[in-house]
Amino acid sequence: MFDIIVGTSSLSTNGKALAEGVMTKELEGTLADLAKVIHPHPTLSKTVMKTSHLPLGSSIHTLK
């Protein structure tokens, strides 16, 4: 499985969501690292955490 971050993009005026991906990439972090970061709720940056879980096959909202 590939979990390296090659780049980030954002279609919003909120630079915080973009900054999280850039910081993780600069620190040579992985998607798993980004998914572990605590994101405040409700904020746009929480979408970064949600989308980083998708390629890892996990979700923050699951039914058991």
Buried (B, 14 or more C-beta within 10 A) or exposed (E): EEBEBEEBEBEEEEEBBBBBBBEBBEEEBBBBBBBEBEBEEEEBBBBBBEBBBEEBEEEEEEEE
